[in-house]
Amino acid sequence: MTHPGTLVLIMTVAVLAPLLVYATQRRLSVPLVIFEIALGILIGPDVLGWAHPDKVTDTLAHLGLAMLIFLAGYEIEFADVRGDTLRRALWAWLLALVVGIGLALLISGGELFKAFVIGTALTSTALGTVLPMLRDRGELRGRFGTVMSAFGAVGEFGPVVAVALLLSGRRPAESAALLAAFGVLTAGAVFWALRPRSRWFVRLTERTLHSSGQFAVRFVMLLLACMLGLAEVFGLDVLLGAFAAGVLTRLVLHRAAPASSAEVLGKVEAMGFGFLVPLFYVVTGIEFDLDALLHNPGTLLLVPLFLLLFLLVRGGPVYLFAPRDLSRRDRVALPLFASTCLPLVVAITTIGLDQKLLGSDQAAALVGAAMLSVLLLPLLAMRLRSPADGGDRTGRSSAAAKESEAW
């Protein structure tokens, strides 16, 4: 059954959420995504019962998830995450995956595929949540920002690959072969992206940037659609295609039209963060099984347990493999930032629910713990770091810095 008022309610919530961030920023720094999910829960079936998901909103929400992962892939600057720091980040994530799946086997009672879902979710990092905070503090290009970019990039890319390998429903060897074939084609696309573009590409990008043609934006959407389709052909999760599309888009735009790349990305972000991504988060709230969380004491107790596991499974290896040149405060703050994990947890639990590998109660507990991680861990990490280690170096007033951090 279709509920025509649901989309109106979802977009009303999408408008209301940033207003609430602005209204509460002086007293409490609450990330925007928390309000989006919380308001979705409020209007959903378990509270007010105003909004009910339908085929239209579900389709748009899946597009929002793809756009979210696409933008995450775009954010990663691989030139900044090479060398010893990248090796440390890789080892930290692999150790987290082994430990996470091992602990998840205990939680799931030995159910292997459920353990894959939970264990992979425990290893993710919300790079798109953390990097803007460091950017607003003027230290994204500093040593700590570079290290966080490396560990966060692996914390986003690693779970996407793990989902493609472990949750495809195939034998691991078959999945690995298909993933390798996808990787070869993606590498070919990267080689193509690095080639100099013809002058007509630049001219057409600039000529249509403020017209109805919007050539560059349409080209980016074509690239996203092609990579999603390629992942679908290989039987891999579309998250992998979306992530690869984000990486390719950065290479193409910065190589072909460096003067216009920021403006083109701004238009794509406007589509994503202005419509599709908030819709995904609000629908996540609407579909959140609050009843299972509140009426089952065991499920409710899983929330602090999962939050602790995020810190131990993801944060512990990050602390062990953190570069030795970081200060003591930074070595403690790095695992807290790396354990902030909501977007991919929502994505992975959505896959687990769709494939009936995960119960709605455990999915709700994982998402609830991830919401707490976004609310608490970055704030704690920033408080741990002294002004000398990570103050606001942008030259702006402290009030402006606080306003940026709230957003």
C-alpha positions in Angstrom: 0.0 0.0 0.0 1.3 3.5 -0.9 1.1 6.3 1.6 1.3 9.6 -0.3 1.9 11.7 2.8 5.0 9.8 3.8 7.3 11.6 1.4 6.0 15.0 2.5 6.6 14.0 6.2 10.1 12.7 5.3 11.1 16.0 3.6 9.5 18.0 6.5 11.8 16.1 8.9 14.8 16.7 6.5 14.1 20.5 6.8 13.4 20.4 10.5 16.7 18.5 11.4 19.2 21.2 10.5 16.9 23.8 12.3 17.2 21.7 15.4 21.0 21.5 15.0 21.2 25.2 14.8 18.8 25.7 17.8 20.8 23.4 20.1 24.4 24.1 19.0 25.2 26.5 21.8 24.2 24.0 24.5 24.9 20.6 22.9 26.8 19.5 19.7 24.4 17.0 18.1 25.3 15.7 14.7 22.7 16.2 12.0 22.3 12.5 11.3 21.1 11.9 14.9 18.2 14.3 14.5 17.3 12.8 11.1 17.1 9.2 12.4 15.5 10.2 15.7 12.8 12.3 14.0 12.3 9.3 11.6 11.7 7.1 14.6 9.3 9.7 16.0 7.1 9.8 12.9 7.4 6.1 12.3 5.0 3.2 13.1 6.4 2.6 16.6 5.7 6.1 18.0 3.3 8.5 16.2 2.5 6.1 13.3 2.3 9.0 10.8 4.8 7.6 8.3 5.0 4.2 6.7 7.6 3.1 4.1 6.5 2.3 0.6 8.1 1.3 -2.7 8.8 4.9 -3.7 10.5 5.9 -0.4 12.4 2.5 -0.3 13.8 3.1 -3.8 14.8 6.7 -3.0 16.4 5.5 0.3 18.5 2.9 -1.6 19.6 5.7 -3.9 20.4 7.8 -0.9 22.6 5.0 0.5 24.4 4.7 -2.8 25.0 8.5 -2.9 26.3 8.4 0.7 28.9 5.8 -0.1 29.7 7.6 -3.4 30.5 10.8 -1.5 32.5 8.9 1.0 34.6 7.5 -1.8 35.0 11.0 -3.3 36.3 12.3 0.1 39.4 10.0 0.2 42.6 11.6 -1.1 44.8 8.6 -1.7 47.9 10.8 -2.2 47.7 11.6 1.5 47.3 8.0 2.8 50.3 6.2 1.3 53.3 4.6 2.9 53.8 3.5 6.5 50.6 5.1 7.7 48.5 3.3 5.2 50.2 -0.1 6.1 49.5 0.6 9.7 45.8 1.4 8.9 45.5 -1.8 6.9 46.9 -4.0 9.6 44.7 -2.3 12.2 41.6 -3.0 10.1 42.5 -6.6 9.4 43.1 -7.3 13.1 39.7 -5.6 13.9 37.9 -7.8 11.3 39.4 -11.0 12.7 38.6 -10.0 16.3 35.1 -8.6 15.3 34.0 -11.8 13.6 35.4 -13.9 16.4 33.4 -12.0 19.0 30.4 -11.9 16.8 30.4 -15.7 16.6 30.0 -15.7 20.3 27.2 -13.2 20.2 25.4 -14.9 17.4 25.7 -18.4 18.9 27.9 -19.6 16.1 25.7 -18.4 13.2 28.4 -17.7 10.6 26.7 -15.2 8.3 25.2 -13.3 11.2 28.7 -13.1 12.6 29.9 -11.7 9.3 27.3 -9.0 9.4 28.0 -8.0 13.1 31.7 -8.4 12.8 32.0 -6.3 9.7 29.8 -3.6 11.2 32.1 -3.4 14.2 35.1 -2.5 12.0 33.8 0.6 10.1 34.6 4.3 10.5 32.4 7.3 9.6 35.0 9.2 7.7 32.4 11.6 6.4 31.4 12.5 10.0 35.0 12.9 11.3 36.8 14.7 8.5 34.5 17.8 8.5 35.3 18.2 12.2 39.0 18.2 11.5 38.6 20.5 8.5 36.7 23.0 10.7 39.5 22.9 13.3 42.0 23.7 10.5 44.0 20.5 10.9 42.9 18.2 8.1 46.2 18.7 6.3 48.2 18.4 9.5 49.9 15.2 10.8 46.9 14.1 12.8 44.5 14.8 10.0 46.6 12.8 7.5 46.8 9.8 9.9 43.0 10.0 10.6 42.4 10.2 6.8 44.4 7.0 6.3 42.8 5.0 9.1 39.3 6.4 8.2 39.7 5.6 4.5 40.6 1.9 5.3 37.7 1.9 7.8 35.3 2.8 5.0 36.8 0.9 2.1 37.6 -2.3 4.1 34.0 -3.0 5.2 32.7 -2.4 1.7 35.1 -5.0 0.3 34.3 -7.4 3.2 30.5 -7.0 2.5 31.2 -7.9 -1.2 33.3 -11.0 -0.1 31.4 -12.3 2.9 27.8 -11.4 2.3 27.3 -12.1 -1.3 25.9 -15.6 -0.7 28.7 -17.2 -2.7 31.7 -19.3 -1.7 34.5 -17.0 -0.6 36.8 -18.2 -3.4 34.1 -17.4 -6.0 33.4 -14.0 -4.5 37.2 -13.2 -4.4 37.5 -14.1 -8.1 34.6 -11.8 -9.0 35.9 -9.1 -6.8 39.3 -9.4 -8.5 37.7 -9.1 -11.9 35.8 -6.1 -10.7 39.0 -4.7 -9.4 40.8 -5.2 -12.8 38.0 -3.3 -14.6 38.0 -0.6 -12.0 41.8 -0.3 -12.4 41.3 0.1 -16.1 38.7 2.8 -15.4 41.3 4.6 -13.1 43.9 4.5 -15.9 41.3 6.0 -18.2 40.4 8.6 -15.6 44.1 9.7 -15.2 44.5 10.3 -18.9 44.3 14.0 -20.0 40.9 15.0 -21.1 40.2 16.8 -24.4 39.7 20.5 -24.3 36.1 20.0 -25.4 35.4 18.3 -22.0 36.6 21.3 -20.1 34.8 23.8 -22.4 31.5 21.9 -22.2 31.8 21.6 -18.4 32.4 25.3 -18.0 29.8 26.3 -20.6 27.0 24.3 -19.0 27.9 24.7 -15.4 25.2 27.4 -14.9 22.8 26.2 -17.5 20.2 23.5 -17.9 22.8 21.3 -19.6 24.8 20.5 -16.5 27.1 18.3 -18.5 29.6 17.5 -15.7 26.9 16.7 -13.2 25.2 14.4 -15.7 28.6 12.8 -16.5 29.1 12.1 -12.7 25.7 10.5 -12.5 26.5 8.4 -15.5 29.7 7.3 -13.9 27.8 6.4 -10.7 25.2 4.4 -12.7 27.9 2.5 -14.7 29.8 1.5 -11.6 26.6 0.4 -9.8 25.6 -1.6 -12.9 29.0 -3.2 -13.1 28.9 -4.3 -9.5 25.4 -5.7 -10.1 26.7 -7.6 -13.2 29.4 -9.2 -11.1 26.9 -10.0 -8.3 28.7 -7.7 -5.9 27.0 -5.3 -3.5 26.2 -2.0 -5.0 28.1 -0.3 -2.1 31.3 -1.3 -3.8 30.2 0.2 -7.1 29.2 3.4 -5.4 32.5 3.7 -3.5 34.5 3.0 -6.7 32.4 5.6 -8.6 33.3 8.2 -5.9 37.0 7.5 -6.3 36.8 7.7 -10.1 34.9 10.9 -10.0 37.5 12.6 -7.9 40.2 11.5 -10.4 38.3 12.6 -13.5 37.2 16.0 -12.2 40.6 16.9 -10.7 42.3 15.8 -13.9 39.9 17.1 -16.5 38.4 20.3 -15.0 40.3 21.2 -11.8 39.0 24.8 -11.9 35.4 23.6 -11.9 35.7 20.4 -9.8 34.7 22.0 -6.5 31.6 23.6 -8.0 30.6 20.4 -9.8 31.0 18.5 -6.5 28.9 21.1 -4.8 26.1 20.5 -7.1 26.3 16.7 -6.6 26.5 17.2 -2.8 23.4 19.4 -3.0 21.6 16.5 -4.7 22.9 14.1 -2.1 22.9 15.9 1.2 19.9 18.1 0.2 17.6 15.2 -0.8 18.7 11.6 -1.1 21.0 11.1 1.9 18.7 12.7 4.5 15.8 10.7 3.0 17.9 7.5 3.6 18.5 8.4 7.2 14.9 9.4 7.9 13.6 6.2 6.3 16.2 4.3 8.5 14.5 5.9 11.5 11.0 5.1 10.3 12.0 1.4 9.8 13.9 1.3 13.1 12.5 -1.4 15.3 12.1 0.7 18.5 9.6 -1.8 19.9 12.1 -4.6 19.8 14.7 -2.4 21.5 12.6 -1.1 24.4 10.5 -4.1 25.2 13.3 -6.6 25.3 15.7 -5.9 28.2 18.3 -8.2 26.5 18.2 -6.2 23.3 18.4 -2.9 25.2 21.5 -4.2 27.0 23.1 -4.9 23.7 23.3 -1.2 22.9 26.1 -0.4 25.5 27.7 -3.7 24.7 28.0 -2.9 21.0 29.2 0.6 21.8 32.0 -1.0 24.0 32.7 -3.5 21.1 33.1 -0.6 18.7 35.7 0.8 20.9 37.5 -2.5 21.6 37.2 -4.1 18.1 37.9 -0.9 16.0 39.6 1.4 18.5 41.9 -1.2 20.1 43.8 -2.1 16.9 43.9 1.5 15.8 45.6 2.4 19.1 48.1 -0.5 18.8 49.1 0.5 15.2 48.9 4.3 15.6 52.1 6.0 14.4 54.6 6.5 17.2 55.3 10.1 16.4 51.8 11.1 17.5 51.4 12.7 20.9 49.9 10.7 23.8 46.6 12.7 23.5 46.5 12.1 19.8 47.1 8.4 20.2 44.1 8.2 22.5 41.9 10.5 20.4 42.6 8.6 17.2 40.8 5.4 18.3 37.8 7.4 19.4 37.5 9.1 16.0 38.1 5.8 14.3 35.3 4.1 16.3 32.7 6.6 15.2 30.7 4.5 12.8 27.0 5.2 12.0 26.7 5.4 8.2 28.2 2.0 7.3 26.6 0.3 10.3 23.2 1.4 9.0 24.2 0.2 5.5 25.5 -3.2 6.7 22.6 -3.9 9.0 20.2 -2.9 6.1 21.9 -5.6 4.0 21.7 -8.1 6.9 18.0 -7.4 7.3 17.3 -7.6 3.6 19.1 -11.0 3.3 17.4 -12.2 6.6 20.8 -12.8 8.1 20.2 -10.4 11.1 17.2 -10.0 13.4 15.5 -6.7 13.7 16.3 -6.6 17.4 20.1 -6.9 16.9 20.0 -4.5 14.0 18.3 -1.9 16.2 20.9 -2.4 18.9 23.7 -2.0 16.4 22.3 1.2 15.0 21.5 2.5 18.4 25.1 1.9 19.6 26.4 3.5 16.4 24.2 6.6 17.0 25.7 6.9 20.5 29.2 6.6 18.9 28.5 9.6 16.6 27.0 11.5 19.5 29.7 10.8 22.1 33.0 9.7 20.7 34.1 12.6 18.5 33.1 15.1 21.3 35.2 13.1 23.7 38.1 12.9 21.3 38.1 16.7 20.7 37.9 17.4 24.5 40.9 15.1 25.0 43.1 17.0 22.6 44.4 20.2 24.1 44.2 23.5 22.2 47.9 23.2 21.5 47.4 19.7 20.0 44.3 20.5 18.0 42.8 23.8 18.5 41.0 25.9 16.0 43.8 27.0 13.6 41.7 28.6 10.9 41.9 32.1 12.4 38.1 32.3 12.9 36.5 33.3 16.1 35.7 30.5 18.6 32.0 31.1 18.1 32.4 30.4 14.4 34.4 27.3 15.1 31.8 26.0 17.5 29.1 26.7 14.9 31.0 24.7 12.2 31.6 21.8 14.6 28.0 21.6 15.4 27.2 21.1 11.7 
